[in-house]
Amino acid sequence: MVTSLHVFDDLGHRETQLKMRENQQITMTDLLFQAESLLIILFTPLCFPGLVNELVALIPYSDQRLQPQRTKLYVFISIFVCLLISGLVVFFLFPRSVVVNDDGIRVVLVKFDNNNSRVFIDMTSTLNISNSNFYTVSVDSLTCQVQYMKTVIGTKQLSNVSVIPPLSEKQVNYTVRMEFSGSLTYVYTFCTMPSIKVHNIVVFMQTTVKSSYLGHPSQNSLEAYRYLDCGSNSTVYRRPPLKH
């Protein structure tokens, strides 16, 4: 039994010695390889000057220069910057609707054609146009139609109306001429009747505003009733009446 233990100890001791010799041989081989590489690098430019630009440097695999430094941090920062830029582009360039509000009547001018029993009314109205975008909005056209008792008595059309700067509001004034004649000659009688102090008539107005921004067209439509005094001129500002 003791003899067997001695045999196993001798075998283990021999294996350890063999491994140490192998490691020494590997270490010596690496040193010789590195020494040869160093000699080649040092003496090749002297012996073969034309091969200097064709030399290839050998770097050990464990060299720190081959290991990436803070790669995850750089990737995270790049993704964050891309997302931030994309979000800002969407926020600033995303089209927002143009808001058009009726601001009422500014001026009303009444004229009578006594020979032909006709009434002419020039009505100036105001629109408030709000641009909530971060770029300029162009108001391309404005179309207005006025009806009285379902009869068209006046139209107005404007082109290239205005340009609204970013994040701002602008007022647009427009005048529509209305004519009461033909089957509506009774309006002349009503408006010129001296026994009536207030000659109020009701007209129905339809207004359409077309605008564009960044190639995106937009359209706003407004409908409202207007109460007018056709017996005299009026320059008093009037708030918008109830909408249709």
C-alpha positions in Angstrom: 0.0 0.0 0.0 2.9 2.3 0.9 4.6 1.4 -2.3 1.6 2.4 -4.4 1.4 5.8 -2.7 5.0 6.4 -3.6 4.4 5.5 -7.2 1.5 7.9 -7.5 3.6 10.7 -5.9 6.4 10.1 -8.3 3.9 10.3 -11.3 2.4 13.5 -10.0 5.8 15.0 -9.5 6.9 14.1 -13.0 3.7 15.6 -14.5 4.3 18.8 -12.7 7.8 19.0 -13.9 6.7 18.3 -17.5 4.1 21.1 -17.4 6.7 23.5 -16.0 9.1 22.6 -18.8 6.3 23.1 -21.4 5.5 26.5 -20.0 9.1 27.5 -20.0 9.3 26.3 -23.6 6.2 28.3 -24.6 7.6 31.4 -22.8 11.0 31.0 -24.5 9.2 30.6 -27.8 7.2 33.8 -27.3 10.4 35.6 -26.3 12.2 34.3 -29.3 9.3 35.3 -31.6 9.1 38.8 -30.1 12.9 39.2 -30.4 12.8 38.1 -34.0 10.0 40.5 -34.8 11.9 43.3 -33.1 15.1 42.5 -35.1 13.1 42.5 -38.3 11.5 45.8 -37.4 14.9 47.3 -36.5 17.0 46.0 -39.3 14.6 45.8 -42.2 14.5 49.7 -42.8 18.3 49.6 -42.8 18.7 46.6 -45.2 15.6 47.1 -47.3 14.6 50.8 -47.3 12.0 50.3 -50.0 10.0 47.9 -47.7 9.4 50.4 -44.9 5.9 51.3 -46.0 4.9 47.6 -46.4 5.8 46.5 -42.9 3.0 45.1 -40.7 3.2 45.7 -37.0 2.4 42.6 -34.8 0.4 43.4 -31.6 -0.3 40.8 -29.0 -3.9 39.9 -28.5 -3.9 41.0 -24.9 -2.7 44.5 -25.8 -5.0 47.2 -24.3 -5.2 49.0 -27.6 -7.2 46.2 -29.1 -9.8 46.4 -26.4 -12.7 48.9 -27.0 -12.9 51.8 -24.5 -16.3 52.9 -23.3 -18.0 51.5 -26.4 -21.4 51.1 -24.6 -21.2 54.8 -23.4 -20.5 56.0 -27.0 -23.3 53.9 -28.4 -25.8 55.2 -25.8 -24.8 58.8 -26.4 -25.2 58.4 -30.2 -28.6 56.9 -29.8 -29.7 59.6 -27.4 -28.5 62.4 -29.7 -30.3 60.9 -32.7 -33.5 60.6 -30.7 -33.2 64.1 -29.4 -32.6 65.5 -32.9 -35.5 63.5 -34.3 -37.8 64.7 -31.5 -36.9 68.4 -32.0 -37.4 68.1 -35.8 -40.9 66.6 -35.3 -41.8 69.2 -32.6 -40.8 72.2 -34.7 -41.9 70.9 -38.1 -45.1 69.1 -37.2 -48.0 71.0 -38.9 -50.5 72.7 -36.6 -53.8 73.9 -37.7 -54.4 77.6 -38.6 -57.2 79.1 -36.5 -59.5 81.7 -38.1 -61.9 83.6 -35.9 -64.6 86.1 -36.9 -64.0 89.5 -35.3 -67.2 91.2 -36.4 -68.2 94.2 -38.6 -66.0 97.3 -38.8 -67.8 99.6 -41.2 -71.1 99.6 -42.9 -71.8 102.1 -45.7 -75.3 102.4 -47.2 -76.1 104.0 -50.6 -79.5 104.4 -52.3 -80.3 104.5 -56.0 -83.6 106.4 -55.9 -84.2 106.1 -59.6 -84.1 102.3 -59.7 -85.1 101.6 -56.1 -81.9 99.8 -55.3 -79.9 99.6 -52.1 -76.1 99.2 -52.0 -74.4 98.2 -48.7 -70.6 98.0 -48.4 -69.8 95.9 -45.3 -66.2 95.7 -44.0 -65.5 92.7 -41.7 -62.4 91.5 -39.9 -60.9 88.1 -39.4 -58.3 87.1 -36.8 -55.9 84.5 -38.2 -53.6 82.7 -35.7 -50.5 80.8 -36.7 -49.3 78.4 -34.0 -46.5 76.9 -36.2 -42.8 77.6 -36.0 -42.8 78.7 -39.6 -44.6 81.1 -41.9 -48.1 80.5 -43.1 -49.3 82.0 -46.4 -53.0 83.0 -46.6 -53.6 82.2 -50.3 -57.2 83.2 -50.8 -60.3 84.5 -49.1 -63.8 83.9 -50.5 -67.0 85.4 -49.1 -70.7 85.1 -50.1 -73.6 87.0 -48.7 -77.2 85.9 -48.9 -80.5 87.5 -48.1 -83.6 85.3 -48.0 -81.5 82.6 -49.8 -80.7 85.0 -52.6 -77.0 85.8 -53.3 -76.6 89.6 -53.0 -72.8 89.9 -52.8 -69.6 88.0 -53.3 -65.9 88.8 -52.7 -62.7 87.0 -53.5 -59.2 87.9 -52.6 -55.9 86.2 -53.6 -52.5 86.3 -51.9 -54.2 87.8 -48.9 -51.4 87.9 -46.3 -48.4 86.1 -44.7 -48.6 85.2 -41.1 -45.2 85.1 -39.2 -44.5 82.1 -36.9 -46.3 82.0 -33.6 -48.3 85.2 -34.3 -51.7 86.5 -35.1 -52.8 88.9 -37.8 -56.1 90.7 -38.7 -57.4 90.7 -42.2 -60.1 93.2 -43.3 -62.2 92.7 -46.3 -65.2 94.5 -47.8 -68.2 92.9 -49.5 -70.6 95.0 -51.6 -74.3 93.9 -51.4 -76.9 94.9 -53.9 -80.7 94.7 -53.2 -82.4 95.0 -56.6 -84.8 93.2 -58.9 -87.1 91.0 -56.8 -85.6 92.6 -53.6 -86.8 96.2 -54.4 -89.1 96.0 -51.3 -85.9 96.3 -49.3 -85.4 99.8 -50.7 -88.9 100.7 -49.5 -88.3 99.3 -46.1 -84.9 101.0 -45.7 -86.2 104.4 -46.8 -89.4 104.3 -44.8 -89.3 107.4 -42.5 -91.8 106.0 -40.0 -89.4 103.3 -39.0 -86.5 104.4 -36.7 -84.4 101.2 -37.0 -84.2 99.5 -40.3 -82.6 96.2 -39.4 -82.2 93.4 -41.9 -80.5 90.0 -41.5 -78.0 88.6 -44.0 -76.2 85.3 -44.0 -72.5 85.3 -44.7 -70.3 82.3 -45.7 -66.5 82.9 -45.6 -63.8 80.5 -46.7 -60.0 81.0 -46.0 -57.4 78.9 -47.8 -53.8 78.8 -46.5 -50.7 76.7 -47.0 -47.5 76.0 -45.1 -44.6 73.6 -46.0 -46.7 72.4 -48.9 -49.6 71.5 -46.7 -52.9 73.1 -47.7 -55.5 74.1 -45.1 -59.0 75.4 -45.3 -61.2 77.2 -42.8 -64.9 77.9 -43.2 -67.0 80.4 -41.2 -70.8 80.9 -41.3 -72.6 83.8 -39.5 -75.7 86.0 -39.5 -75.2 89.7 -39.7 -77.6 92.3 -38.4 -77.4 95.5 -40.5 -79.2 98.9 -40.3 -79.9 99.7 -43.9 -81.4 103.1 -43.0 -78.1 104.9 -42.3 -74.3 104.5 -42.4 -72.7 102.9 -39.4 -69.0 102.9 -38.4 -69.4 101.4 -34.9 -67.5 98.2 -34.2 -69.9 95.3 -33.8 -69.1 92.0 -32.1 -69.8 88.9 -34.1 -73.4 87.8 -33.8 -74.6 84.2 -33.2 -73.2 81.8 -35.7 -75.5 79.7 -37.9 
